[in-house]
């Protein structure tokens, strides 16, 4: 029976505690959770490693808050351009970010696009303004604007936020409710629900 593999896409400075709790809550005998810190050292560009991990996953859980995270380096962009020369034609919103002279996306933002590139389920989760953040995290107004622009670009690819959360417990329940049933059914771990026949009262003729 196939296992379900999930990739958890977060900015550590903002959601490190969420990441650790989610990993404990969602890591079950038939579900594996992977994060960027699981990367094995090998001297390859970060986006190369992300590409490999996400390609092998069933879904990416993408938390989009106020933090931006580390921006992708030119070496990683060179990998993307070489590996996927048609990337900008498939996703026109990415064109300017694939140029060495253009603006940058963060590694966490690229994780969402890699999920779309490989046809993986992308579950976009957005916190409420009052949702707890990592202790010591301070939002940068410029980063908040860039994150909102990131969501707009994802919408251009028909990828929309599906989960809004106020706490880690609420986020856990929503992920389990919206994602686990679908992925476990696809993996053959559980059978899809069968159509139920509604009971109807017998006609007078059937009653004899």
C-alpha positions in Angstrom: 0.0 0.0 0.0 1.4 3.4 -1.0 2.4 5.9 1.6 1.4 9.5 1.5 4.3 12.0 1.3 3.8 15.6 2.3 6.2 18.5 2.0 5.8 21.3 4.5 6.6 24.7 3.1 7.1 27.4 5.7 9.3 30.3 6.7 11.1 29.1 9.8 11.5 32.6 11.3 7.8 33.0 11.4 6.4 29.4 11.7 9.1 27.2 13.2 6.9 26.1 16.1 4.0 25.4 13.7 6.3 23.3 11.6 7.5 21.2 14.5 4.0 20.6 15.9 2.6 19.9 12.4 5.3 17.4 11.8 4.4 15.6 15.0 0.6 15.8 14.4 0.7 14.7 10.8 3.5 12.2 10.7 1.5 8.9 10.9 2.4 5.3 10.0 1.0 5.9 6.5 2.0 9.6 6.2 5.5 11.0 5.9 6.2 14.7 6.4 9.3 16.3 4.8 10.8 19.8 5.4 13.7 21.7 3.8 15.9 20.8 6.8 15.8 17.2 5.8 18.0 17.9 2.8 21.1 15.7 2.6 24.3 17.7 2.1 25.6 17.1 -1.5 26.9 20.4 -2.8 23.9 20.9 -5.2 21.9 24.2 -5.4 19.0 24.5 -3.0 16.3 24.6 -5.7 17.8 21.4 -7.2 17.2 19.7 -3.8 13.7 21.3 -3.4 12.8 20.1 -6.9 13.8 16.5 -6.1 11.9 16.4 -2.8 8.7 18.0 -4.1 8.7 15.9 -7.3 8.5 12.8 -5.1 5.8 14.2 -2.8 2.0 13.9 -3.1 1.2 17.4 -1.8 2.8 20.6 -0.6 1.4 22.4 2.4 2.3 26.0 1.8 2.0 28.5 4.7 1.9 32.1 3.4 2.3 34.5 6.3 4.1 37.9 6.6 7.7 36.5 6.4 9.6 36.1 3.2 12.5 33.8 4.0 15.8 33.5 2.2 15.8 34.6 -1.4 16.9 32.2 -4.1 20.5 32.6 -5.3 21.7 32.9 -8.9 23.0 29.3 -8.9 19.6 28.0 -8.1 18.0 30.1 -10.8 20.6 28.7 -13.3 19.5 25.2 -12.4 15.8 26.0 -13.0 16.5 27.7 -16.3 18.5 24.7 -17.5 16.2 22.0 -16.2 12.9 23.7 -17.3 13.6 26.0 -20.2 9.9 26.4 -20.8 9.1 27.4 -17.3 8.3 31.0 -18.1 6.0 30.0 -21.0 4.1 27.6 -18.7 3.9 30.2 -15.9 4.2 33.7 -17.4 4.0 35.3 -14.0 7.5 33.8 -13.3 9.2 35.3 -16.3 10.9 38.2 -14.6 12.1 36.1 -11.7 14.0 33.7 -13.9 16.3 36.5 -15.1 19.6 37.0 -13.2 19.0 40.7 -13.4 15.3 40.5 -12.3 13.7 40.5 -8.9 14.0 37.5 -6.7 11.6 35.0 -5.1 12.3 33.3 -1.8 13.0 29.6 -1.6 9.6 29.1 0.2 7.8 30.9 -2.6 9.5 28.7 -5.2 8.3 25.6 -3.3 4.7 26.5 -4.3 5.7 26.9 -7.9 7.6 23.6 -8.0 4.4 21.9 -6.7 2.4 23.4 -9.6 5.2 22.6 -12.1 5.0 18.9 -11.1 1.3 18.7 -10.8 1.3 18.1 -7.1 -1.6 19.1 -4.8 -0.8 22.6 -3.4 -2.7 23.4 -0.2 -2.2 27.1 0.5 -2.8 28.1 4.2 -3.0 31.7 5.3 -3.0 32.8 9.0 -5.3 35.4 10.4 -3.7 38.6 11.6 -4.0 37.5 15.2 -2.6 34.0 14.7 0.5 33.4 16.9 3.9 33.7 15.3 7.3 32.5 16.3 8.6 34.3 19.4 10.8 37.2 18.3 9.4 37.4 14.8 8.8 40.9 13.5 7.0 41.5 10.2 8.8 43.6 7.6 6.2 45.7 5.8 8.1 45.3 2.5 8.0 41.5 3.0 4.3 41.6 3.7 3.7 43.3 0.3 5.9 40.7 -1.5 3.9 37.9 0.1 0.6 39.4 -1.0 2.0 39.8 -4.5 3.0 36.1 -4.3 -0.6 35.1 -3.6 -1.8 37.2 -6.6 0.7 35.4 -8.9 -0.5 32.0 -7.6 -4.1 33.0 -8.3 -3.0 33.7 -11.9 -2.2 29.9 -12.0 -5.6 29.1 -10.4 -4.0 28.3 -7.1 -6.0 29.8 -4.2 -5.8 29.9 -0.4 -8.0 27.1 0.9 -7.2 27.2 4.6 -7.4 30.2 6.9 -6.2 29.5 10.5 -6.1 31.2 13.9 -4.0 28.6 15.7 -1.8 25.5 15.2 -4.7 23.2 16.4 -7.1 24.7 13.9 -4.5 24.4 11.1 -3.9 20.7 12.0 -7.6 19.9 11.8 -8.1 21.7 8.6 -5.2 20.0 6.9 -6.4 16.6 8.1 -10.0 17.3 6.9 -9.2 18.8 3.5 -6.2 16.8 2.5 -5.8 13.5 4.2 -9.0 11.9 2.9 -8.3 12.9 -0.7 -4.7 11.7 -0.6 -5.3 8.5 1.2 -8.0 7.6 -1.2 -5.7 8.3 -4.1 -3.0 6.2 -2.6 -5.3 3.2 -2.1 -5.1 3.4 1.7 -8.9 3.7 2.0 -11.7 3.0 -0.3 -13.7 5.9 -1.8 -17.2 6.2 -0.4 -19.8 4.2 -2.2 -23.1 5.7 -3.5 -25.8 5.2 -0.9 -29.3 4.1 -2.1 -31.9 6.2 -0.4 -34.8 4.2 1.1 -38.0 4.9 -0.6 -41.4 3.8 0.6 -42.8 0.8 -1.4 -45.6 1.6 -3.8 -49.1 0.3 -3.1 -48.5 -2.4 -5.8 -45.3 -3.6 -4.0 -47.1 -3.8 -0.7 -49.4 -6.4 -2.3 
